[in-house]
Amino acid sequence: MAETQLDMSRGRMVVRCLSPGCVHVALLDARTLFGSTTRDWPTAGTSQRFRCVCGGRESRISYAGEAAPVETRDAPDAIHLWG
């Protein structure tokens, strides 16, 4: 299994706002938001699927493996689903 598929199977999705000067990051459980089928999950990379509290719509999605990056905090209000 490729490393990216292995990371996605754990379901830990990191969403970072790409707005200039914004530092908001959210660690989300993709399984809870999108279900257990990874084909329904957003692909890693740039996305406009989320909206940051700063108003930014551009974000970068990545998937974390066993440990989340140190700079992320579990902040459910940092970035919300845009719909």
MOPAC internal coordinates of N, CA, C and O (Angstrom, degrees):
PM7 1SCF
backbone

  N    0.0000 0     0.00 0     0.00 0    0    0    0
  C    1.4613 1     0.00 0     0.00 0    1    0    0
  C    1.5358 1   108.35 1     0.00 0    2    1    0
  O    1.2310 1   120.29 1   -45.86 1    3    2    1
  N    1.3176 1   117.05 1   134.14 1    3    2    1
  C    1.4602 1   121.55 1  -179.52 1    5    3    2
  C    1.5208 1   110.03 1   -67.03 1    6    5    3
  O    1.2310 1   120.82 1   -25.63 1    7    6    5
  N    1.3256 1   116.03 1   154.37 1    7    6    5
  C    1.4658 1   120.89 1  -177.68 1    9    7    6
  C    1.5276 1   111.63 1   -59.22 1   10    9    7
  O    1.2310 1   119.72 1   139.32 1   11   10    9
  N    1.3422 1   118.14 1   -40.68 1   11   10    9
  C    1.4564 1   121.26 1  -179.79 1   13   11   10
  C    1.5249 1   110.65 1   -63.27 1   14   13   11
  O    1.2310 1   119.79 1   136.85 1   15   14   13
  N    1.3196 1   118.00 1   -43.15 1   15   14   13
  C    1.4562 1   121.28 1   178.29 1   17   15   14
  C    1.5217 1   110.63 1   -64.24 1   18   17   15
  O    1.2310 1   120.01 1   141.64 1   19   18   17
  N    1.3252 1   117.58 1   -38.36 1   19   18   17
  C    1.4509 1   121.51 1   178.91 1   21   19   18
  C    1.5216 1   110.28 1   -64.19 1   22   21   19
  O    1.2310 1   120.12 1   136.51 1   23   22   21
  N    1.3440 1   117.38 1   -43.49 1   23   22   21
  C    1.4579 1   121.31 1   178.41 1   25   23   22
  C    1.5228 1   111.02 1   -63.58 1   26   25   23
  O    1.2310 1   120.13 1   137.84 1   27   26   25
  N    1.3361 1   117.35 1   -42.16 1   27   26   25
  C    1.4607 1   120.88 1  -179.82 1   29   27   26
  C    1.5188 1   111.11 1   -64.94 1   30   29   27
  O    1.2310 1   120.30 1   145.43 1   31   30   29
  N    1.3359 1   117.02 1   -34.57 1   31   30   29
  C    1.4560 1   119.35 1  -177.54 1   33   31   30
  C    1.5235 1   111.65 1   -65.77 1   34   33   31
  O    1.2310 1   119.80 1   158.80 1   35   34   33
  N    1.2926 1   117.98 1   -21.20 1   35   34   33
  C    1.4602 1   120.95 1   177.54 1   37   35   34
  C    1.5243 1   111.74 1   -80.46 1   38   37   35
  O    1.2310 1   119.87 1   160.65 1   39   38   37
  N    1.3248 1   117.85 1   -19.35 1   39   38   37
  C    1.4532 1   121.67 1   171.87 1   41   39   38
  C    1.5135 1   117.11 1    80.43 1   42   41   39
  O    1.2310 1   119.17 1  -172.12 1   43   42   41
  N    1.3245 1   119.20 1     7.88 1   43   42   41
  C    1.4587 1   120.64 1  -179.20 1   45   43   42
  C    1.5227 1   109.53 1   -91.26 1   46   45   43
  O    1.2310 1   120.86 1   -76.10 1   47   46   45
  N    1.3185 1   115.96 1   103.90 1   47   46   45
  C    1.4565 1   122.41 1  -175.89 1   49   47   46
  C    1.5358 1   109.59 1  -100.79 1   50   49   47
  O    1.2310 1   120.80 1   -50.14 1   51   50   49
  N    1.3352 1   116.08 1   129.86 1   51   50   49
  C    1.4590 1   122.18 1   178.39 1   53   51   50
  C    1.5259 1   107.33 1  -107.55 1   54   53   51
  O    1.2310 1   120.44 1   -56.51 1   55   54   53
  N    1.3412 1   116.76 1   123.49 1   55   54   53
  C    1.4633 1   121.95 1   179.90 1   57   55   54
  C    1.5271 1   107.75 1  -117.55 1   58   57   55
  O    1.2310 1   120.88 1   -60.87 1   59   58   57
  N    1.3368 1   115.92 1   119.13 1   59   58   57
  C    1.4644 1   121.89 1  -179.80 1   61   59   58
  C    1.5192 1   109.77 1  -113.53 1   62   61   59
  O    1.2310 1   120.73 1   -48.31 1   63   62   61
  N    1.3190 1   116.21 1   131.69 1   63   62   61
  C    1.4634 1   120.86 1   176.79 1   65   63   62
  C    1.5230 1   108.73 1   -71.41 1   66   65   63
  O    1.2310 1   120.32 1   -42.10 1   67   66   65
  N    1.3437 1   116.99 1   137.90 1   67   66   65
  C    1.4613 1   122.11 1  -179.69 1   69   67   66
  C    1.5314 1   113.05 1  -104.56 1   70   69   67
  O    1.2310 1   120.13 1  -171.57 1   71   70   69
  N    1.3319 1   117.37 1     8.43 1   71   70   69
  C    1.4647 1   119.69 1   177.72 1   73   71   70
  C    1.5264 1   109.69 1   -66.20 1   74   73   71
  O    1.2310 1   119.91 1   -39.81 1   75   74   73
  N    1.3370 1   117.78 1   140.19 1   75   74   73
  C    1.4585 1   120.68 1   179.47 1   77   75   74
  C    1.5290 1   111.62 1   -56.14 1   78   77   75
  O    1.2310 1   120.54 1   -51.32 1   79   78   77
  N    1.3105 1   116.58 1   128.68 1   79   78   77
  C    1.4544 1   121.86 1   177.59 1   81   79   78
  C    1.5150 1   115.19 1    83.03 1   82   81   79
  O    1.2310 1   119.56 1   172.37 1   83   82   81
  N    1.3205 1   118.45 1    -7.63 1   83   82   81
  C    1.4695 1   121.19 1  -179.15 1   85   83   82
  C    1.5284 1   109.43 1   -89.62 1   86   85   83
  O    1.2310 1   120.85 1   -41.12 1   87   86   85
  N    1.3121 1   115.99 1   138.88 1   87   86   85
  C    1.4703 1   121.10 1  -179.27 1   89   87   86
  C    1.5320 1   112.44 1  -119.63 1   90   89   87
  O    1.2310 1   119.71 1  -165.32 1   91   90   89
  N    1.3354 1   118.15 1    14.68 1   91   90   89
  C    1.4594 1   120.69 1  -178.08 1   93   91   90
  C    1.5234 1   111.77 1   -69.98 1   94   93   91
  O    1.2310 1   121.85 1   -45.67 1   95   94   93
  N    1.3230 1   114.07 1   134.33 1   95   94   93
  C    1.4614 1   122.92 1   177.70 1   97   95   94
  C    1.5184 1   107.19 1  -138.22 1   98   97   95
  O    1.2310 1   120.47 1   -40.00 1   99   98   97
  N    1.3258 1   116.71 1   140.00 1   99   98   97
  C    1.4655 1   120.52 1   177.12 1  101   99   98
  C    1.5206 1   109.25 1  -127.97 1  102  101   99
  O    1.2310 1   120.98 1   -42.33 1  103  102  101
  N    1.3273 1   115.73 1   137.67 1  103  102  101
  C    1.4536 1   122.57 1   173.59 1  105  103  102
  C    1.5227 1   106.49 1  -104.70 1  106  105  103
  O    1.2310 1   120.91 1   -64.04 1  107  106  105
  N    1.3371 1   115.86 1   115.96 1  107  106  105
  C    1.4615 1   121.17 1  -174.25 1  109  107  106
  C    1.5236 1   110.66 1  -120.83 1  110  109  107
  O    1.2310 1   120.47 1   -25.67 1  111  110  109
  N    1.3171 1   116.71 1   154.33 1  111  110  109
  C    1.4516 1   121.94 1   174.24 1  113  111  110
  C    1.5252 1   107.61 1   -93.68 1  114  113  111
  O    1.2310 1   120.27 1   -74.92 1  115  114  113
  N    1.3238 1   117.10 1   105.08 1  115  114  113
  C    1.4655 1   121.82 1  -176.94 1  117  115  114
  C    1.5264 1   111.81 1   -61.71 1  118  117  115
  O    1.2310 1   120.21 1   147.97 1  119  118  117
  N    1.3231 1   117.20 1   -32.03 1  119  118  117
  C    1.4712 1   119.90 1   179.67 1  121  119  118
  C    1.5212 1   111.13 1   -62.43 1  122  121  119
  O    1.2310 1   120.35 1   140.45 1  123  122  121
  N    1.3293 1   116.95 1   -39.55 1  123  122  121
  C    1.4634 1   121.27 1  -179.83 1  125  123  122
  C    1.5276 1   111.06 1   -69.40 1  126  125  123
  O    1.2310 1   120.28 1   139.20 1  127  126  125
  N    1.3305 1   117.07 1   -40.80 1  127  126  125
  C    1.4612 1   121.34 1  -176.81 1  129  127  126
  C    1.5250 1   113.96 1   -78.42 1  130  129  127
  O    1.2310 1   120.19 1   139.31 1  131  130  129
  N    1.3369 1   117.25 1   -40.69 1  131  130  129
  C    1.4612 1   121.17 1  -170.38 1  133  131  130
  C    1.5258 1   114.47 1  -119.67 1  134  133  131
  O    1.2310 1   119.49 1   179.28 1  135  134  133
  N    1.3214 1   118.59 1    -0.72 1  135  134  133
  C    1.4607 1   121.82 1  -178.16 1  137  135  134
  C    1.5129 1   112.05 1    91.72 1  138  137  135
  O    1.2310 1   120.86 1    -4.20 1  139  138  137
  N    1.3192 1   115.95 1   175.80 1  139  138  137
  C    1.4612 1   120.24 1  -174.21 1  141  139  138
  C    1.5289 1   113.58 1   -82.65 1  142  141  139
  O    1.2310 1   119.64 1   166.88 1  143  142  141
  N    1.3124 1   118.30 1   -13.12 1  143  142  141
  C    1.4606 1   121.68 1   179.54 1  145  143  142
  C    1.5227 1   109.75 1   -82.17 1  146  145  143
  O    1.2310 1   120.30 1   -66.99 1  147  146  145
  N    1.3355 1   117.02 1   113.01 1  147  146  145
  C    1.4661 1   120.67 1  -174.74 1  149  147  146
  C    1.5243 1   113.20 1   -65.71 1  150  149  147
  O    1.2310 1   119.49 1   160.96 1  151  150  149
  N    1.3247 1   118.59 1   -19.04 1  151  150  149
  C    1.4751 1   119.56 1   179.00 1  153  151  150
  C    1.5280 1   111.41 1   -65.95 1  154  153  151
  O    1.2310 1   120.10 1   158.90 1  155  154  153
  N    1.3309 1   117.41 1   -21.10 1  155  154  153
  C    1.4632 1   121.73 1   178.24 1  157  155  154
  C    1.5234 1   113.16 1   -88.36 1  158  157  155
  O    1.2310 1   120.15 1   174.38 1  159  158  157
  N    1.3392 1   117.32 1    -5.62 1  159  158  157
  C    1.4575 1   121.55 1  -178.81 1  161  159  158
  C    1.5277 1   110.31 1   -83.06 1  162  161  159
  O    1.2310 1   119.99 1   -29.11 1  163  162  161
  N    1.3368 1   117.62 1   150.89 1  163  162  161
  C    1.4657 1   119.60 1   174.47 1  165  163  162
  C    1.5270 1   110.02 1   -62.92 1  166  165  163
  O    1.2310 1   120.60 1   -35.85 1  167  166  165
  N    1.3114 1   116.47 1   144.15 1  167  166  165
  C    1.4598 1   119.57 1   177.52 1  169  167  166
  C    1.5221 1   109.78 1   -75.64 1  170  169  167
  O    1.2310 1   121.03 1   -27.44 1  171  170  169
  N    1.3165 1   115.63 1   152.56 1  171  170  169
  C    1.4630 1   120.65 1   177.02 1  173  171  170
  C    1.5232 1   108.46 1   -64.32 1  174  173  171
  O    1.2310 1   121.02 1   -35.65 1  175  174  173
  N    1.3180 1   115.66 1   144.35 1  175  174  173
  C    1.4610 1   121.12 1  -179.75 1  177  175  174
  C    1.5150 1   111.15 1   125.91 1  178  177  175
  O    1.2310 1   120.49 1    17.98 1  179  178  177
  N    1.3169 1   116.67 1  -162.02 1  179  178  177
  C    1.4558 1   122.57 1  -177.97 1  181  179  178
  C    1.5270 1   110.23 1   -75.24 1  182  181  179
  O    1.2310 1   120.95 1   -40.77 1  183  182  181
  N    1.3229 1   115.79 1   139.23 1  183  182  181
  C    1.4615 1   120.75 1  -177.44 1  185  183  182
  C    1.5264 1   110.35 1  -146.77 1  186  185  183
  O    1.2310 1   120.98 1   -23.57 1  187  186  185
  N    1.3240 1   115.73 1   156.43 1  187  186  185
  C    1.4637 1   121.92 1   172.41 1  189  187  186
  C    1.5252 1   109.97 1  -119.12 1  190  189  187
  O    1.2310 1   120.73 1  -159.08 1  191  190  189
  N    1.3200 1   116.22 1    20.92 1  191  190  189
  C    1.4553 1   121.80 1  -176.04 1  193  191  190
  C    1.5331 1   112.81 1   -79.14 1  194  193  191
  O    1.2310 1   120.11 1   159.61 1  195  194  193
  N    1.3126 1   117.39 1   -20.39 1  195  194  193
  C    1.4560 1   122.14 1  -177.57 1  197  195  194
  C    1.5220 1   110.40 1  -113.70 1  198  197  195
  O    1.2310 1   121.32 1   -24.23 1  199  198  197
  N    1.3314 1   115.08 1   155.77 1  199  198  197
  C    1.4637 1   119.96 1   176.63 1  201  199  198
  C    1.5215 1   107.91 1  -125.15 1  202  201  199
  O    1.2310 1   120.66 1   -52.83 1  203  202  201
  N    1.3132 1   116.34 1   127.17 1  203  202  201
  C    1.4610 1   122.63 1  -179.26 1  205  203  202
  C    1.5297 1   110.03 1   -82.03 1  206  205  203
  O    1.2310 1   120.35 1   -21.36 1  207  206  205
  N    1.3216 1   116.93 1   158.64 1  207  206  205
  C    1.4664 1   120.67 1   177.27 1  209  207  206
  C    1.5318 1   111.28 1   -64.07 1  210  209  207
  O    1.2310 1   119.93 1   159.89 1  211  210  209
  N    1.3410 1   117.74 1   -20.11 1  211  210  209
  C    1.4655 1   121.06 1   177.46 1  213  211  210
  C    1.5263 1   111.04 1   -77.62 1  214  213  211
  O    1.2310 1   120.45 1   170.07 1  215  214  213
  N    1.3458 1   116.74 1    -9.93 1  215  214  213
  C    1.4611 1   121.60 1  -178.95 1  217  215  214
  C    1.5158 1   113.34 1   101.50 1  218  217  215
  O    1.2310 1   120.21 1   169.93 1  219  218  217
  N    1.3227 1   117.20 1   -10.07 1  219  218  217
  C    1.4611 1   121.44 1  -179.13 1  221  219  218
  C    1.5158 1   112.41 1   -68.19 1  222  221  219
  O    1.2310 1   120.81 1   -37.92 1  223  222  221
  N    1.3364 1   116.05 1   142.08 1  223  222  221
  C    1.4686 1   121.52 1   179.83 1  225  223  222
  C    1.5261 1   111.78 1  -108.75 1  226  225  223
  O    1.2310 1   119.90 1   167.72 1  227  226  225
  N    1.3165 1   117.79 1   -12.28 1  227  226  225
  C    1.4614 1   121.95 1  -177.76 1  229  227  226
  C    1.5285 1   108.66 1   -92.50 1  230  229  227
  O    1.2310 1   120.34 1   -54.59 1  231  230  229
  N    1.3324 1   116.96 1   125.41 1  231  230  229
  C    1.4600 1   120.50 1  -179.50 1  233  231  230
  C    1.5248 1   109.83 1  -140.71 1  234  233  231
  O    1.2310 1   121.09 1   -14.95 1  235  234  233
  N    1.3198 1   115.53 1   165.05 1  235  234  233
  C    1.4613 1   121.81 1   175.38 1  237  235  234
  C    1.5195 1   107.12 1  -115.97 1  238  237  235
  O    1.2310 1   121.07 1   -53.51 1  239  238  237
  N    1.3176 1   115.56 1   126.49 1  239  238  237
  C    1.4591 1   121.88 1   179.82 1  241  239  238
  C    1.5180 1   108.66 1  -104.24 1  242  241  239
  O    1.2310 1   121.24 1   -46.34 1  243  242  241
  N    1.3359 1   115.23 1   133.66 1  243  242  241
  C    1.4585 1   120.98 1   172.26 1  245  243  242
  C    1.5208 1   107.53 1  -141.55 1  246  245  243
  O    1.2310 1   121.02 1   -13.36 1  247  246  245
  N    1.3088 1   115.65 1   166.64 1  247  246  245
  C    1.4597 1   120.99 1  -179.22 1  249  247  246
  C    1.5145 1   108.87 1  -119.50 1  250  249  247
  O    1.2310 1   120.53 1   -47.20 1  251  250  249
  N    1.3404 1   116.60 1   132.80 1  251  250  249
  C    1.4560 1   122.74 1  -178.95 1  253  251  250
  C    1.5197 1   109.45 1   -98.61 1  254  253  251
  O    1.2310 1   121.00 1   -33.55 1  255  254  253
  N    1.3107 1   115.70 1   146.45 1  255  254  253
  C    1.4612 1   121.03 1   178.19 1  257  255  254
  C    1.5145 1   110.92 1   -85.31 1  258  257  255
  O    1.2310 1   120.53 1    50.36 1  259  258  257
  N    1.3169 1   116.59 1  -129.64 1  259  258  257
  C    1.4630 1   122.49 1  -176.62 1  261  259  258
  C    1.5245 1   112.73 1   -60.51 1  262  261  259
  O    1.2310 1   120.19 1   141.24 1  263  262  261
  N    1.3253 1   117.25 1   -38.76 1  263  262  261
  C    1.4654 1   120.43 1  -177.51 1  265  263  262
  C    1.5158 1   109.58 1  -122.62 1  266  265  263
  O    1.2310 1   120.75 1   -42.55 1  267  266  265
  N    1.3163 1   116.18 1   137.45 1  267  266  265
  C    1.4617 1   121.05 1   177.05 1  269  267  266
  C    1.5185 1   108.74 1   -77.48 1  270  269  267
  O    1.2310 1   119.88 1   -28.58 1  271  270  269
  N    1.3371 1   117.83 1   151.42 1  271  270  269
  C    1.4587 1   119.87 1   175.12 1  273  271  270
  C    1.5273 1   110.39 1   -56.50 1  274  273  271
  O    1.2310 1   120.72 1   -33.74 1  275  274  273
  N    1.3168 1   116.22 1   146.26 1  275  274  273
  C    1.4640 1   122.21 1  -175.00 1  277  275  274
  C    1.5195 1   112.22 1   -58.32 1  278  277  275
  O    1.2310 1   119.82 1   144.25 1  279  278  277
  N    1.3422 1   117.94 1   -35.75 1  279  278  277
  C    1.4613 1   119.88 1  -174.36 1  281  279  278
  C    1.5233 1   113.99 1   -76.19 1  282  281  279
  O    1.2310 1   119.35 1   173.35 1  283  282  281
  N    1.3204 1   118.84 1    -6.65 1  283  282  281
  C    1.4676 1   119.79 1   179.71 1  285  283  282
  C    1.5171 1   110.89 1   -89.44 1  286  285  283
  O    1.2310 1   121.19 1   -34.53 1  287  286  285
  N    1.2803 1   115.32 1   145.47 1  287  286  285
  C    1.4623 1   122.73 1   175.23 1  289  287  286
  C    1.5201 1   106.73 1  -127.97 1  290  289  287
  O    1.2310 1   120.01 1   -33.14 1  291  290  289
  N    1.2901 1   117.59 1   146.86 1  291  290  289
  C    1.4530 1   121.52 1   178.23 1  293  291  290
  C    1.5259 1   107.96 1   -75.29 1  294  293  291
  O    1.2310 1   120.36 1   -85.53 1  295  294  293
  N    1.3346 1   116.92 1    94.47 1  295  294  293
  C    1.4642 1   122.76 1  -176.19 1  297  295  294
  C    1.5229 1   108.86 1  -124.95 1  298  297  295
  O    1.2310 1   119.43 1   -89.66 1  299  298  297
  N    1.3172 1   118.68 1    90.34 1  299  298  297
  C    1.4685 1   120.92 1  -174.33 1  301  299  298
  C    1.5239 1   114.29 1   -61.33 1  302  301  299
  O    1.2310 1   119.39 1   157.29 1  303  302  301
  N    1.3296 1   118.77 1   -22.71 1  303  302  301
  C    1.4540 1   120.37 1  -179.71 1  305  303  302
  C    1.5229 1   113.34 1   -92.62 1  306  305  303
  O    1.2310 1   119.57 1   179.01 1  307  306  305
  N    1.3275 1   118.43 1    -0.99 1  307  306  305
  C    1.4580 1   120.92 1  -177.31 1  309  307  306
  C    1.5245 1   111.97 1   -66.53 1  310  309  307
  O    1.2310 1   120.43 1   131.84 1  311  310  309
  N    1.3331 1   116.78 1   -48.16 1  311  310  309
  C    1.4617 1   120.92 1  -179.65 1  313  311  310
  C    1.5293 1   107.96 1  -136.77 1  314  313  311
  O    1.2310 1   120.38 1   -48.30 1  315  314  313
  N    1.3086 1   116.89 1   131.70 1  315  314  313
  C    1.4599 1   122.43 1  -177.41 1  317  315  314
  C    1.5285 1   110.48 1  -112.20 1  318  317  315
  O    1.2310 1   120.87 1   -25.60 1  319  318  317
  N    1.3131 1   115.93 1   154.40 1  319  318  317
  C    1.4581 1   119.53 1   173.75 1  321  319  318
  C    1.5148 1   109.13 1   -63.96 1  322  321  319
  O    1.2310 1   120.76 1   -45.25 1  323  322  321
  N    1.2872 1   116.16 1   134.75 1  323  322  321
  C    1.4722 1   120.95 1  -179.95 1  325  323  322
  C    1.5103 1   110.65 1   -84.56 1  326  325  323
  O    1.2310 1   119.93 1   145.59 1  327  326  325
  N    1.3201 1   117.74 1   -34.41 1  327  326  325
  C    1.4516 1   121.27 1   175.14 1  329  327  326
  C    1.4348 1   113.72 1    98.35 1  330  329  327
  O    1.2310 1   120.10 1   180.00 1  331  330  329

